[in-house]
Amino acid sequence: MRFCFQLKVHPDKLQEYKERHAQVWPEMLDALRETGWHNYSIFMRPDGLLIGYLESGDFERSRNAMKEKPVNALWQAEMAGFFESLDGGAADDNMVSLEEVFHLD
């Protein structure tokens, strides 16, 4: 199953956001893989619109499993200040799901 979401990065934090994702903690990468996040990519426009794409057998289960990982809580706390409109929550709780309207295969 494919899943796509959007978030918005503060325009003044784009470069630091990119730098942080060039060096994602190995424990975080392991946790994502262990909880079923596959083929995960993040794309971002110059204005900060962020689009995430991943594949998972059951995304809600994978997302909930990540919430149980201590490293995820640390990562979410580190990254919270990068996003607009989180209202005090974590980015992984504020992903706006995008509807798939076409897939070539």
N, C-alpha and C positions, 0 to 999 in steps of 0.2 A: 504494500500500500504506500502510495506517495502522499507526502504532506508538505504544504507550503504555507509560510506565514510571513507577516510583516511586523516590523517595529520601526521606530524612528530614533536615530542617534542625534544628539545635540550637534548642530553644525560646527560648533567650536571644539568638539571632541573627536572629530573624525580621524585625524592622524593618530592620536593615542589609541583609539579603538582598534585601528588596523595594526598598530604595533603590538598591542596585547594579544591579538589573534594570530600574530606571527609566532608567538611563543606561548601557546596554550599549555598549561601545566600537564605533564604526562599522566598524572593521576586523573585529571579531568577527561583526557582523551580515552583512557582505559575505562572510566565509568560510563562514558557515552557508548562505547562499543559493547560493554557488558550488559547494558540495559536496552540494547536493540536499536540504537540510532545508527543507521547505515547510509552510506552515500550522502553524508551530511555536508552541505555547502552553504556559505553565506555570501550574498552579493549586496553591494551598496552603491547607491547613486551619490553624486557629489553633494546633494542637499541633505544627505543623511538617511534617506529612505532605505531601509534594510529589508532584504528578502532572504528568507531561509528556506532551504529545501532539504528534505530527508526522506528516507524510506524506512519503514518499520512494519512488522507484522501486525502490531497493535500500538498505535502511537500513544493513546491515553495510558496504556499500561507502561510503555517505555518512559513517558514523561513522569508518571507517578513513581516509577522505580528510581529515576534520577533524583527525585525529591528526598529519597531515603539515603542517598549518598552524602556523607559529610562534606566531601570535596565540592559538591554542587552548591551547598549553602555558602561556603566560602567564596566560590566563584561568583555566585549571584550577588553577594554583598559587594564584592570588588567591582562588578560591572553595573550595578544599579544606577550610579551617577551618570552613566553615558547616555541613558535613554530619556526621551520625552514621554510624558503622560503615563508614568508607572503608578502614580498615586500611592507611593510607599510600598508597592509590591515588588516582586521579582520579575525580571523579564520573562522567565519561562511561564509565569502565570498570566502574562499580558500579551501573549502572541495573538495577533489577529489572523485567524485562519483564512486562507484564500481558496476559493472554489476552483477545482480543476474543470476546465471547460473543453479541453482537447488534449489528447495524448496520441502521438504518432503510432506507437505499437499497440 
